[in-house]
Amino acid sequence: MAELMFGLGQTKKKKETEAKITQTKKETWKYQGRPDEAVESQVRAQQHIREKQEKATRTETKTNLREVNMAIDTVESEVRKEQHEREKNWKETGKQQKTANTNFDMARALFS
């Protein structure tokens, strides 16, 4: 009979310890995630939010920079227009000089 009572006492203690273990597990899992990962996950979440904000500002500035109004004449655009006209005129005179040189006949120039 003593063995039976000893066995019942052991199972009672075992049940109490298991109940205590399950209770502490429930309390720890109620906390925002597992206790060993809680701080790391919060830091990661903050870093993720910070990165998203930086990307949002980067894309916003890119879109804002695309909206530059180039229709306004500036001093630089005037200078570029002037240089472009000068280059066009130079190329045109070069082409005209080539056509004028093709009409030149050396034989006639030497014997006339």
Residue pairs with C-beta under 8 A, 6 or more apart in sequence:
28 34
28 35
31 38
32 38
32 42
33 41
